[in-house]
């Protein structure tokens, strides 16, 4: 990359933004299901062309520089910095490609260390810290595998400790003004890497760090060296961190004196905000300040539950449901999440149940606009929090409905895939019952082929619901699914491989979906259990092993034959898919698949599902999205 590549870099970012928007189009201006289906197909054809151009840029210009062992030239350094900053702060879509940002920041940091330039090292540490935090947030939504996010948390804390060393008087004095500004800012910023860490016994390191930062804000030594630094904002941000440590109903477990201190600091935060709302309103709106006050006063015992909950509801009702910037996201998603976290799940009142159902339906409607928002990552953080804390109430949405409707809103191609897998699975189940019911013995307690035939309806119903829930774990990794235009990196493959475990945990929380959780966990395991993921799940020990095998086949068949949402390349024909999998029947796929795929009647039924059935699924998806967009208004 050289300075001459500036236009190529801009084109790459512009194509990424287009890909993000094309992959989940708005319903605006679409009058019927046929137009919606056609639009998705046209969009993914465009995505294919844009992705080809992006791969050319990455392979020819970026990757050779990133993976070279040679020191970076000045021009290469400038271009890498510019690309990283542009990806993190794109004008219309935030955090366009965090793994690329991570690679760039790591390469720049290593290069600066080789040169021994303190100022350059500090600037690169600043970039690396930003990348680590963004990746920690994105990966932190995958609760089933916290170790993935913890890698970046640990690295962020290590970088923060390096900035704290630069705060030592002699070291700080030796720095230029730009470096001092970065050190002050990132020493404070280090606090974000404590997010999500449960409280232990003894003094809390995060609160100790924040107290140190508050003391630094008043220290004459630093004020004298940096009189032009924005110390008011420094104090404001420290107090803001303090007020937010009890996020999601104090999930981390602060107690006693710590809660009293947090509440005191939140009061300080509120007073500072109200001292200049025109200035501080650029960073937080008043509803956010009021929400933090309500939460921390309640947790510290200074107000009761009713005052807190009623206050949160009142703030939520003041929101603008059509606002999709960061403040709009807070009002429409964080406020209901906060109210849900405060609920006593064991003693829900009828009013609580009514309010929950309203929350869920309004959140889904808001989520319909999410993929086309520039704040996708921030929105996903709160949306995922609501899904993780979902409460089923009589007469309200079931978890299955909530999860699937969120999939439809966030990434319609994944919803279409889920519904197609359900249709294909039911058809395969029906054909097995008709032709070889012995293969279903063991499922749902069936002890013989006669039991299978007798329980046909129950088997088909279970198969349908389990199959359409098989990918609910992808709700936690929607922004990774949006990666088109390059091959996935190792960390992203690792992330994708978490979705069966995440789905298993999500489905296992509710009586209504718990019977389906083994399907989510096992649908990427081979029939003979020799390969696939997760490696520690033995499908042969599952009481629904026959249904896992059916969903495995349906999942692979839809993925291979679809041209939308999976690979944006031409899908295989059923004949091509059949030729590819027949040699693998008995190890990757169950032996019965050979018989079904070579049976003319079964093949005709599958062909119909892959053509008319898929078209009908796109049409029903449009209908669902249209209803969600209107019923909840």
N, C-alpha and C positions, 0 to 999 in steps of 0.2 A: 504494500500500500504506500502510495506517495501522495503528495499534495494534488497531483493530477487526478486522483481517484475520488475527489470530493463529490462529484456528481454521481459516481457509482454508489458511494455510501448513502447519499440522499435517496437515490433510487431504491436501494435495498430497504431502507426504513419505510419508504412510501409503500413498497410492495407488501411489507409485513403488516402495515396498518390495513391495507386493502384486504389481505387474506383474513385477518381477524374479523373484519366486518362481513365479508362474503360468506364465511362459514356458518353464520347464524343470522340470516337477514331479518329485518323488521317486517311486520305484517302490513305496515302502512302502504296504501296504494294497491294492495293485493285483494282482488275481489272474490276469488273463489279458490277451491282446493287445487284445481288443475294448474292455475297460474303459479301457486305456491310450489307445487311439485316441480314444474318446469324451471322455476327460478332457482331452486336448490341445485338442480342438475346443471343449469347454465353456470351458476356460481362456482361449482366445483370444477367445471371445465376451465374456467378462468383461473381458479386457484392452481390448477395443474400448470398452466402457462407461467403464472407468476412465480411458482415454486421452482420451475426449471431455471428461470433467470436468477433467482436467489442462490440456488445451488452453484451456478456458474461463478457468481461473485464470491461465495465462500471458498470454493475449491481453488479458484485462480488467484484471489487477492488476499483473503483474510487468513485462511488456515496455513498457507505457507509461511506467513509471518509469525503466527501464534506458535507454531510447532517447530520453528527454526531454532537451531542452537546458536546462531550468530547473534551478537549484540544488536539491539535495535538502533536504527538510525534516528536522527532528530525528526525527519519527516514521518517515519513509521510511528514513532512515539506520539506525535501530534495527531495523526490520523486515528490511532487506537483510542486515544483519550476522547477525541471528538465523537467517535462511533459509540463508545461506552456511554458518554453523557447523553447522546441523542437517544439511545435505547432506553435509558432510565427516565428520560424526561421528554418523550415524544409529545408533540403538541396535542394529539387527539387520542392516543391510547397509551396508558401507563405501562411500564415494565414489559416492553414488547418481547424481549427474549433474554431472560435472566441468566440462563446457562452460558450464553455467549458473553454476556457482561462479566460473568464469573471468570471465564477463560481469559478475557482481556485484562481484567484487573490483576489476576494472578501473574500473567506474563509481564505486565508493567512493573509490578512489585519486585519480581525476581530480577528484572533488568536494572532497576534502581539500586538494589542491594549490591549488585556487581560493581556498579560505579562508585558506591560509597558516598553518594550525594545526599546529605541529610534533608535538605529542602525537598528534593525530588522524592525521597523515601517517604516523607510525611504526606506529600500529596498522593502518592500511590497507596499508602495505608488508608487514607481517607476514602479513596475510590473502592478499595477492597472491603472496607467496613460497610459501605453502602450496599455493595453486592451481597455480602454475607447476611445482612439484616433482611434484605428483600427475599433472598432464598430461604432464610430461616422461617419467615412468615409463610411463604408459599408451601414449603415442605411441612411446616408445622400443622397444616390441616390434616395430614395423614397420621392420625392418632394411633393407628395400628402398628406403625413402625417409627416411633419417635427418634430412634437413633439417627435417622437420615437428617432431620433438622438439627439434631444436637451437634453434628459435625460443624455446621456453620455457626451455631451458637458458641461453641468452644473457641473457634477461630476468632469470632467477633470479640469475645471477652479477652483473648490473648492480645489482640490488636489494641483494645482499650487499655490494657495494662501497660502497653508500650507508650501510649499517649500520657498515661499518668506519670511515667518516668520522665517524660519531657517537661512535666509541670514542676519538677524540682527546680528551685530558684536558679542555680547555676546553668542548668541545661536550658531553661526557658529564656534566660538572658542572652544566651548564645544564638538564639534563633532570629530569623528575620520576621518582619511583621506578619507577612502572609502565613508563614509556618506557625507563628504563635496563635493566629486566629483559628487555624485548623485544629491545633492542639486543644485550645479551650473548648471549641465546639464539640470535638469528638470525645474528649474526656467526659463531657456531660452526656453525650449521645450514647456512651457505653452502657448506660442504664437500661437501654431497650433490650439488651441481650439477656437480661434476667427474666424477661417476660415468660410466663408459663412454668417457671421453676417452683415447685412446691416449697412452702416454708418448712424449715427444719427447727430443731431445738437451738436455743441460744440466739445471739444477736443476728439480725438479718443483714447480709452483706449488701443487698440493694439499698436498703434504707440508710445504712451507714455511708454508702457511696453518695447518695443524694444529699445527705447532711454535709458531707465534705464539699460537694459542689455549691451548696448554699453558702457555706463559710467562704469559699473561694470568691463568690460573687461580691462579697464585702471586704475582701482582702486588699489593703492599700498597695501592697507590693505589685499585684497584677494590674490594679487600676492605674498606677503610675506608669507602668510599662506599656499599657494598652488603653490610653484615655479615650480613643475613638471607638473602641469596641462597644457593641450594643449590650451593655450589662443588664439593662432592663429586660430585654428579650431573653438573655441567659437565665435570669432568675425566673421569669415566667415559664420557660420550658422546663426547668427543674421542678417547679411546683406542679406543672401539668403532669410530668412523669409520676410524681408523688400521688396525685389524685387518681391516676389510672391503674395503680398497682393492684387494686381490688376488682379488676374487670371480671365480668361474668359471675356476679354473685359471690365474689371473694373466693374463686375456685382454688386459689393457691393456699388459702388457709391462714391468713394473717389473723392474729388474735390479741386480746387484752390491750396492753399499753401501746402496741404497734398500731392498732386500729384507732386509738385516741390520737396518736401523733399524726397518722394519715389524715384524719378528719381535720385536725388543726391546720395542717398544711393545705388541705383543700379549701378551707375557709380563707387562708392567705391567698390562694390562687384566685378565688372568686373576687376578693377585694381588689386584687391587682387588675383583673380583667375589667371590672366595673370602673376602675380609675380612668380607663381610656378605651371604651368599647369600640370606638372607630378604628383604633390601631389594632387592638388584640382581636377584633372581630374578623380580621383577615386570616386568623389561624384557627379560631374556634367560634362557633356561634353561641348565642346565649343559652339555647336549649341544652347544648353540651355541658356548659358550666353548671346549669341547674341540675342536670342528670347526675353529674359527679357529686354535687352537694347532697342530693337526696340519697344516693347510694351510701356515701361514706358517713353521713349523719345517722342513717339507719343502722349500718354495721357497727358504729361506735355506741349505739344505744341512745342517741340523742333525739331521735324521732321513732315512732312506732311503725309497724308494717303497713298499716292502712294509709298513713300519711305518705309513706314512700311510694307505695303502689299507686295510689290515686294520683300522686304528683307525676309519676312516670306516664300514666295514661293520659293525663291532661297535656303533657308536653307532646306526646305522640299525636294527639288529635289536632295539634297546631301545625303539624308538618305540611309540606307541599308534596303530595304523592307523585308529582310529575317532575321533581327536581332530582337530577342524576349526577350532580357533582359530589365532592367529598362530604360537604355538609348535608346534602340531601340523603346520601347513603347513611350517615349517622342517624338522621331523624327517622328514616323509613325502615332501617334494619337494626341499628344498635339499640334504639329505644325499646322496640318489642323484645329483642333478645334480653335486655336488662330486666324487663318486666317478667319474662318467662323464667329467668334465673332466680328471681325472688319468690316465685310461687312455691307453696307447700304442696308437693305432688301427692302427698298422702291424704290431704284434706281439701281437695278442690271443691269450690262452691259452684252452683249452677252459673253464677255470673262469671266465674273464672273460666268455665268450660265455654261459655258463649264468646267471651273475649278471645280465648285461644283460637277458636275456629275463625274468627274475624282476622286475627293476626296472620294466621297461616294463609288464608286466601288472599289477603292484601300483599303479603310477602311474595307469593307466587306471581301475582300480577306485576309487581315491581320487578321481579326477576326476569320477566319476559323481555324487558328492555335492557337487561344487564349486559348481554354480550356485545351490544352496540355502544356501550358506554366506554368512555376512556378510562374509567376507574374500575375495571373488571377485578383486579386483584383485591382491592379494598372491599368491594361488594361481596366477593366470594368469601372473604374472611368472616363476615357477619352472617351471610346466608348459610354457610356451613355450620356456624355455631348454632343457628336456629334448628337446622336439621339434626345436629348431634343431640340437641336437648328436646327433641320433639316429644310431645305428650299426647297419647291417644285418648280421646274423650268420646263417650257414647254419643252417637248421632253426628259426630264430626268427621273430619278427614281421617282415614287410616294412614299408617306410616307408608304402606305400599302406594297409596294415592299421592301422598305428599312427595315421596321420593321420585316417583315417575313424572309427576307434573313439574317438579323442579328440573328433572332431566330434559323434559320437553322445552321448558323455558330457556334453560341455559345452553343446551346443545342439541337441537332437534335431530340431527343425524344419529346421535347415540340413543335417543328415545326411539326413533324409527327402527334402529338395529334391535333394541330390546323387544319391541313388539313383533318384529319379524322372527326373532329367535323363538318367541312364544308360539307363534303360528306354526313354524316349522317343527317345533318340538311336539306340539299336540298332534300334528299329522303323523310324525314318526311313531309316536306312542300308539295312535290308532292302528297304524299298519302293523306294528308289532303284535298288538292284541289280536288282530285278525289272522296274522300269518304265523307268528311264533311267540305265543304268550309266555312260554317258559322263561324267556329272557327277562321278564318283569317280575318273576317270583322273588319275594323278599321285600319288594317295594310296598310301603304302606301296610305291612303286616300280611301281605298275600303269601300263603304257604304252598300254593299249587297253581298250575295253569288255570284250573277251574276257578280258583279265587280271583285270578287276574281278570278273567272274562266277567265274572260276577260283579267286580268292583270297577268296571270300565269307567263309569262316570266320575268316580272319586279320583281315579288315576289321571284322567284327562284334565280335570279341574286343578288338581295339585300341580301337574306338569305345566299348565298354562301360567299359573301365578308364580311358581318358582322360576320358570324360564324368564318371565318378563322382569323379575327382580335380580337376575343374575349379575347385572352390571351396576347396581346401585352404588357400589364402592367407588365408581368413577366420579361421583359427585364431588369427592375431595380433591380430584386432580383435573378439573375441567380445563384449567389453563395449560396443562401439559397436553391434553387432547387437542388443544388449539394449535399445537406445534405442527405446522405444515411448511414445507419449503426447505427442509434439511433433514438429515438422518438424526435420530435421537442419540444423545450422549449416554454414557453408562449410567449416570445418576438418574436420567429420565427413564431409562429402561427399568432401573431399580424401582423408581416411583410407580411406573405402570404396573409392575409386578405386585404392588401392594394392594391393588383394588379388590382381589378376592378376599383377602383377610379383612379389609375395611368393610366390605359388604357383609361378610360373616358377622362381624361385631355389630353393625347397624341393625341387621335383620334379627339378631339374637336378643335385642332389647325388648321386643314386643311379642306377646302371646300370638298375635295374628300373623306374624311373619317368621317366628322362630323355626317352624318346621321347614322353612325354605333355605335356611342359612347354609346347609351343607352344599346346596347347589351353587351358591355364590362362591363358596370356598374352593370347590373342586372342579369347576368347569374348564380350567386350563390344565388339569392333570390328564395324562394319557390313560387310555383304557386299562393297560396292564400295570399302571401305577409306576412305570419305570422312569418317566420324565415329566416335564411340566412344572408348574408352580401353584401353590407353595410346596416346597419339597417335603415339608414335615407333615403333610396331610395324606393319610392312607385312605384312599377312597374305598378300598375293599372292605374297610371296617364300618363304612357308613350304611345305615339302614335304607338309604335312598340311592345307593350306588347305581341301580339301573336307570334312574332318572338323570343322575349326573352324566351318565354316558350319552343319553339322548340329547341333553343340552349341549354337551361337548360337540356332538355332530352338527346340531343346528347352528351353533355359534360359528363354527368353522365354515359351514356352508354359506351362511349369509355374508360373513366377512369376505369370503373368496369371490362371491358373485356380485357384490354390490360395487357400484362406481362412485357412490356419494358417501362422504363422511369417514371413510376408512383410509383409502389410499389415493383418492382422486384419479386413479388410473382406470383403464377399462377393466371391468370385472370379468372373471372367467365365466364361461358358459357352464351349464350343468354337466354337459358332456366332458368338458375339460376338468372340472372339479372331480367328476367320477373317475376319470383316468388317473388323476393324481393321487386319490386316496385309496383306491382298491388295493394297491400293494401294501398299504399300511393297516389294513383291516386285520385285527388280531393283536396288534401292539398299540399303535397310536389310537386307532378307532376300534370299536367293538366288532366282533366277527359278523354280527347280524347286519351291519351296514352294507356288506357286500351283497347280501341277498336282496335288500330293499332297493339299492341303487340299480341293480340289474333287472329288477322286476318292472316290466313296462307300465303297469298300472300305477305303481308308486312313482316312477319317473315322471309320468304325465301329471300327477298331482303336485309333485315338487316343482315342476316347470311352471305350472299355473300359479303356485304361490310366489315363485320368484319373479313372475311378470305381473299378472293382474293383482295378486296379493300384495306385492310391494307397492304398486300404484295405489291401491286402496289404503294401505297403511300411511302413505304420504297424505292422502286426502283426509283420513281421520285425524292425523296429527295437526293439520291445518284447522280442522274443526275444533279440536281440543284447545289449541292456542287461542282461537277466536273466542271460544266460550270463556276461557280463563281471563281474557282481556276485557270482556264485557260483564261477566257475572259478578266480578269482584269490584266493579266501579261503584 
